[in-house]
Amino acid sequence: MGMRSQAAAEAWLLARGVIMWGTRFVCPCCGWHVRAFNDGGTTLRTRATASCPRCNAKARHRRIWLFLQARTNLFGDRVRLFEISPKYAFSRRFRRMSNLWFVGADLGKRPNIDLRMDLRAAPLREGAFDALLCVHVLEDIDDDATAMAELQRILRPGGWALVSVPTDMDDVTIEDPSITDKDERRRLFGEEAHVRVYGHDIVKRLEEAGFEVEVDLAADLDPAIVRRHGLRLDENLFLCRKAA
C-alpha cells in the first residue's frame, strides 16, 4: 500500500468512525467511542466483538492493547519495540509515540513494514529489542520452536515479549504436518494458513525457548471491561520474559 492508498484508507476509517460514533463501546486502540463494531474492510455491517470502525482493531487487538497499558512499560519508558507481522491498529499508533523506536517486519510488503524477513531466521543482532509483539503468527509457522528461539535471541536480557495465538487451554496442542489440504486445515485448525491449534502446553514450548512465562487468561477478565470494549473470552495472552 503506497502513501496515497494509505491516506485513502485512513480517510475511509475516519468517515466510517464518524458514521458509527456512539456511546456503547470504546476502542482502547484509538480511543474512539462507537455504537457498534463491524466486520472490517469497507463494510458497514455490524457484529458484536468485531472490528473497530475507526481503526480496524479486532477484539483480540483491543484485549492486547488494554494488557499493554496495564502490564507493561510501553507507554512510559523509552522502548525499542519489534512487532512481527504488524497489526495496522497497533502500528499506526506506535509510529506516533515519541518514546518508541518501532520496527515492523513481515514476509511481504504492507503498511508499516520496515523489514521483510522470515522469523525462523531473523537478520537481527542478539538483544536488539527491549520488547516484542508476536500476535497470531506462530500458528502459521511449521517450525515454531525455531521461531520462538529467534524471538528470545533478539530480545535483550530483562526484556519482554507478548505472544498471542489461538488456544484451547483445556487440551494439548493439535498439529499434523502431513495435512496440507486447505479445507482440512480450516476444519481442524480454524484457518487454511494455520498448521496447529495450541493447547496449554504452549507454555512449555515457550519455556523451552528460554522464556519465563506468565499466562493471562481471558476467562479472568472483568465482565464490565469485556462489555465496554467488546472483548472475546478466548484470547489468552502469554507474557514472556528473558532472564536479566
N, C-alpha and C positions, 0 to 999 in steps of 0.2 A: 504494500500500500504506500503510494507516494504521499508527499506533503499535501497535495491538493485533495486527493481522495480521503486522506485522514482528516483534513479540515472539514470536508463534506460530511464525514461520519460524525464528527463532533457536533456539527450544526444539526444533524438529524437527532442525535441524542438529546441535545438541548431542547429542540422542538417537542420531541416525544415526552421529555421530562415535564415540560410545561403543561402539555395535554393531560398527563397523568398525575399532576400535582394533587395532593390531598393530605389528610392528617392521620390516616390509619396506620401507616408504616413509615419507618425511617431506614434509609440505607446508610449504614456506617461508613461505607467505602467512599461515598461522595457527599454525605450529609443531606441528601435530598429527601423531602417528605412526599409520599405518594399515597394515592388511594388504593392502588393495587400494583402487583408485579405482573410482568408479561412474558411472552415466550421468546423474547430476544429478537435479534435480526432487525427486520424492518416492520414487524407486525405490531399491531395494537391489541391483539388478543390477550386477555388477562388469564392468569393461572396462579393459584396460591403457591408460595415459596419459589416462584420462578425468578426471572431476571429483573434487575432494577431498570426502569425505563430511562433513567438519566445516564448511567454509566455501564450498563450491561452486566453488573455484578450478579452472579448466581448466588443461590442460598449458601453454598459452600464458601464462596468468597466473603460474604458478609460475616459468616461464622469465623473465618480465619482472621479477618480484619479486627473484629472485636477481641479475639485472643491476642493478637499482636499488640493492641493498645493496652490490654490488661496485664500481660505476662512477659513482655519483652521491653528492651531499651530502644526500640526502633524509632520512637517519636521524641526522644530527648537527646541521646548521645550522638556523637559523630560515628557513623557506621558505614563500613564497606559492605554493601548488600549485593548478593548474587541471586538471581532467580532463573531457574531452568524452565524453559517454555513459559515466558511471562504471560500473565493474565492481564488483559488490557485494563480492566477495572483497577488493578493494582499499579501497573507500571505508569499509567497516566498521572497518578498521584505521586509515585516515588520520584519521578523526574522533577517534580516541582518542590520537593522537600530539600531545603538547603543543607540539612545535616547529613544527607545520604550521598554516597558515591555509589550509584546504581549501575549494575551491568546485567543485561538480559541476554540469554543465549538460547538457541534452538537449532534444530536441524535445518530449517528453512528460513526464508526471509519474511518477516512480518513486522508490523509496527513495534517500535521499542526493542528491536533485536540489535544488539551490538556485536554479537559473536555467533557465527554458525559453527556448531560443534556437536559431537556425539558424546553424551555424558559418560559413556563407558571408557572414553579416552580423552579427558578434558585437557586442552592445551593451556593449562593454567599452572602457575607455580604452587607449591605446597604452602598452605597457610595464607592464601591470598585474600581471604574474606573473613569478616567478623560474623556475618550472618548469611544464611542460605534459606531460600524458599524452594521447595520441591512439591508442587501441588498437582496431584493426579497425573503423574509422569511414570512412576516406577512400574505401574501395572501394564504399561505398553512395552517394557524393555525385557527381552528374553533373559539376558544375564543381569539380573537385578543386583546380585551380590557385588559384581564389579562396579556397577553404578553407585551403589551405597558406599563402597570403599573410596570411590573418587570424590564423593561429597565430603567424606570425612577427611580426605587428604587435603583438599583445597580450603578447608575451614581452619582458621587459626586456633591454637590451643586456647581453651576457655571460651570459644565461640559457640554459637548455637545454630541448629538447622531445624526448620519446621517442615515436617513431612506429612502429607495428606494423600491417602489412597482409598479406593473403595474397599471397605472391610466388612466382614461378618465376624464379630468378636466372639460369637458362640461356636465357632468352628475353626478348623485349621485351614491354611492356605490351600486353595484348589487350583491346580495348574496341570497342563499336559502339553508339552512342546510339540507333540505329534499332531495336534489339532490345528490345522491351517485354514479350514473352511470358514468363511466369514459368517455364515448363518449359524454354524455350530458355536463359533466363538461368541457370537451375540447371545445365543441361548444360554451358554454356560457361564460366561464372564461379563455379560452386560452390554458390551460393545464389540464391534468387529475388530477393533485395533487392540483390544485387551488380550493379554496372554495368561491372566490369572485373576482370581479374587482373593485378596489377602484375608487371613484369619488372625487370631490372637497371637500366632507365632511370628508375626511381623516384628514384634518387639525383640525376639531372639535374633532375627536376621539383622536388625539394626545394631544390636549389641555386638554381634559377631563382626560387624564392620568397624567396631571400635567406639561406638557411641554409648553414652549413658542416656537412658530413655525415660521420659515421663509421658504417661498416657493421659489425655484429656478426653473423657467420654462425652459424647453428645447427650447421652441419657442423663447426665448430671447438670445440664443447663437449666437455668431459672426459667420456668414456664412463661413468665412475663417478658423476659428477653426474647424468647423464642417467638412469641406473638408479635412483639413490637418490631422485630427485624425480619420476620418471615423466614425463620430458620427451619432446617430439617433436623431430624433426630438420628441421622445415620452418618454424620460427618465427624468421625473420630480423628483427633489430632495427636501427633507424636512429636514432642519437643526433644530433640536430640542434642546433647552437649558433648563437646570434645574436651577431654580432661586437660586442665591447665598445665 
